[in-house]
């Protein structure tokens, strides 16, 4: 069961989350009674408004639990602006017990092949879903074209929602965000289709190629036509760091540069030493990560993302104070969608 709402301003996240769990504790006996009575309408009337009070764009459902009987899922539904909210909601949840456990995203269902729901008045079961898969060489993504016999008889939006739901059942919502690229819900069966139940094994093969930390080196031009160089973690995805919604930009001017304004000689060595010191401090601190840096016009900008609860900016400022080739600048902003590094996201 799910409840969709419109985007609007919500209460302070911490206060809203605390209020939800206070309500849950008080309403728990009645919720358990509705579950025991198999009364989905009563559960909808109780839980729906409570989730909407958290944020009107969150999506929720009650699903079978892994260890508990039931799982309450409150999800951002692939909205990067809300992903950290959903994860903080789950972190604040009471300990799981025999009846309930809690998740900030839809989990893969080991019985996915046996699931069926009503979609547009038709039965949508994964046993009849097929997919055509394409993995571009060197890419951390699997492009999926999905087809089900009911797809020719339902509208585009219904087909698309059903396809996304099926992928969440098969992989889990976060794994879809990590490894699935383009998703097409087709009206006609692809000629190279295979049963959808094989998708997890294909995704696992792709993921195996990216187990170790990798960095991509890139080149481009600034708005004024100058050269720039950049390096970024690859793959780079906010879903891998769901609580890191604080962006810390460190700008370092450097003295030695080539004709294009890119670092050379002693300045290049100093930048490498600075990055190593910064990484060491972030590793010791824990909830922060350097994700990319960009050099152009005698200046390098390093992009760090952190959990705002960890007080990372003072540590970054301390490291930046040691920069000897000019005045370092540290800027901090909230950025749950990682828009500051959007060109590097994969």
N, C-alpha and C positions, 0 to 999 in steps of 0.2 A: 504494500500500500504506500502511496506517495502523495505528497501535497506540494503543489507548485504555487509560488507566489510571485508578485512583482517586485522588482528591485526598488528599494527606497531606503531612506535613512533608518538605521536601527539604533538601539540603545548602545551604551558603552559595552564593548564585547565582554569584558571581565564581569561586569555587573549582570549582563544578560545570561552568561553561562552559569554564574552562581545562582541566579534566580531559577534557572531551569532545573538545576540539580536539587534545589530546595523543594521545588514543586514535585519533582520525581519522587523524592523520599516520602512526601506526604501522600501522593496519589498512588504509590506502588501497590498497596493492597487492592485498590479498585481496579488498577490495570491488570494485575494478576488474575483477578476474578473474571475480567472480560476475556482474557486469553484462555482461561480454563473453560469458559462458556462458548468459545469460538465465535465471538461477537465482533467482527471487524468494523462494523459501523460505530459501535460504542468506542472502540479504540481510536478510530478516525476522529471522532468528536472530542476525545480527551487529548490525544497526543498532537493532533494537527495544530490547534491554536498555540500550544506550548512551543512547538518548533517555529511557528511563524513569529512568535514573540522574540525568539533568538535572532532570526533574520528572515524576512519574507521570501528570500530567494533560495533558502536551503531546501533540500529534498530529503524525505525520510522514508524508511520502510522497516517493517519487521520481517526478519528472515530467520531461517534455522541457524542456530549458533554452531560454533565449532566444538566447544566444550559444554556450553550451557544449552538449555532447550531453545532459547530465543536469542536473537541478536537485534538490538536497536541500531540502525544505521542512520546517521545524519550526515548528509553528503553535500559538498559544494557543487556536485554534478558538473565537474570539469570546469568550473569557473575559478580561474587562478586567484581572483580577488578574494574569494571566500575560503580557499583551501586551508589557510592557516587557522581561520576561525573554526572550521570543522575539527581540525586536529586538536586545537586547544580545548574544544568542547569534550572530545574523547579523553584527553589527558586529565580533565577534571572529574571524570566519571567515577562513581563508586567502584570498589573492587568487584570483578565478575563473581557471580555465584552460580548455583545450579540452574537458576531460571533465566538469568540475563547476563549478556555481555554487550559491549558497545564498540562501534567502529565509526571512523570518520569517512569511510568510503565503502562502496559495495564490494564484498569479498567474492572471490571465485567459489563456485559451488561444485563440490566433487561429484554431485549427482546431476550435473548440468544436462547431460544427455536425456534425462528422464523428465525435465521440466517442461511445462506447457502453460501458457497463459492466454487469455482472450485478447486478441488484437483486432480492433475494427469488426468485432462480431465473428471473427474466425479464430480457430485454434492455432496458436503459434507454438510449436514444439521444436526444440533443438535437434531432435532426431531426424528432421527433414530439412534442416538448414545446411546449405553448402556454401563454400567460399572459394574464390580464386585469390591466390596470394602472390605478391610481387615484392621482392627484396632488392632494391637498387644496390649495385656493388658498393661495398664499404659503408652502407647506410645503417644507422641504428634503428631503422623503422621497417615495419612490414605493412605494405599497402593492402587493404582488404576490400574485395568486392563480394558482397553477401547476397544470396538469393534463397528465397523460401517460396513454396508453391502459392502462398497467399499474397505475395507481394504484387502480382499484377492486378489484384482486386482491391487494393487499398491505396490511399493517397500518398504523396511523397513524404510528408511529415511523419505519417504513421509508419511507413516503411523504415525511415531513418531511425526513428525512436526505437523500433523493434530491433534493428540491427545493433544499435548501441547497447541496448539491454542484453542482447545475446552475448556480445563481446564481454560485457561486465560479468555475466554468469560464467563464461569460459575462463577468463583471465583474472578477473578482479579489476575494479575501476582504476586503481593506480597503475597497474601493469599495462592497461590500455593506454593511459597517458604516457607511459614510458616508451612503449615499443611499437604502438600502432600508429601508422601515418594516416594516409587518406583512407576514408571509409565511404564506400559507395553501396547503397542498397538498390540492387538492380531489379528491373522488371522482368528480365530474361536471364535464364541460367547461363553462366559463362561456360565456354566449351572445355576449359581446363579446371573445372570446379572439383573440389574434394570435400568429404564430410567435414563440417565445422569443428567436430571434436578433435581434429588433428591440429588445430591452430596452436594450442599451447606448446606442442613439441616444436613447431617451427619457430615460435617466439623464443623458446629456450635456446635453440641453436644460435639465433641472432644475438641473444644476450650473452652467450658464452664468449663471443668475440670481443666484448667490451667489459670483461670482468676487471681488468687492470686499469688504473687511472691513465687516461690519455689526454693529450693536449693537441689542439689544431692550431697551425700557424696560418695566418691570413695576411693578405696585402690589399690595399685599396687606396682611395684618394679622399682628401678632405673636401669640404664644400668649396674651398678656394682653389682646388686642383692639386694641392700638395700630396706627397706620398704619405701613407700611414702603414704601420704594421701592427698586428694584434696577435695575441695568443689567448685561447679559451679552452676550458675543459671540454672534452668531447666524449660522449654526449653531454650537453648542458641542459638540464631540465629542472624547473622549480619543484616538481613532484618528488625529487630525490632529497630535498631539504625543506619539508613542509612547514617548519616553524621559522624559517629564516626569511622574514619579510622586512627586515631592516637593511637598507642599502647604505654602505659606507664607501664613498669615493675618495681615494687618496691621489692628489695631483702633485707630481714631482717634476720641477724644472731641472734640466740638466745642461751642463756647460759644453761638453764635446759632442759635436754632431757633424754629419756629412752634409753635402750640398742640399739634400732633401729635408734636412732638419731631424734626421733619425739618429739615435744615439750611437756613438762609436767610442773606441778606446777606453780610457779610464771611467768615463760616464757609464758606458755599457756594463763594465765590471761592477760599478757602484750600484747600479739598478738591480743587477743580479744578486748582489749581497743583501740589498734592502729586502728584496722579495723573499730571500731565504730566511732572514731574521723575522719578517712578518709571518711567514708560514709557520715557523717554529713557535712563535707566540700564540698564534691562532690554534695550532695543534694542541698546545698545552692548555689553552683555555677551553676548547671543546666546541661549543655551539656557534661556530663561524667558519666560513670557508672563502678563500680567494678563488674567484671563478674566471676572471679574465683581466688582461691589461692591454692598453692601446697606446702606441707612441706616435707622435706627429708634432711638427713645429716646435721642437726642443722641449717637449713636455710628455711625460708618461702619466696615464691615469690607470690606477689599479682599482678593480671593483671587488668589494667584499660584501657578502651577505651574512647576516647574523640573526640569532634569536634576540629580540630586544630585551628579554628578561635577563640576559647574561652580562649586560654592561660592557660590551665589546668596544665601543668608540673610545673610551679613555685609554685602553690598551693600544689601539691603533694610533692614537694621537701621540702616545709615548714613543712608539717606534718612529713615527714621522718626525718627531722633534730632533731625532738624530741625523736627519738628512743634511748633508753639508754643501750641496750645490745650488742652493736657493731656498726660498721659503716654501715649505711643503704646506699644502692645504688639505684639510679633512672635512668632508661634507656628509651629513647624515640625513636620511630621508626614509619615510615609510614607502615600501615598494613591493607589495605582495605579489604582483604579477611579473616582477623582474623586468619591468619595461626599460630600465637603464641599460640592460644588456640584451635587448630584444634581437639585435642582428646576429647574436651568437647562439641563440636558443635553437635546439635541434629536436 
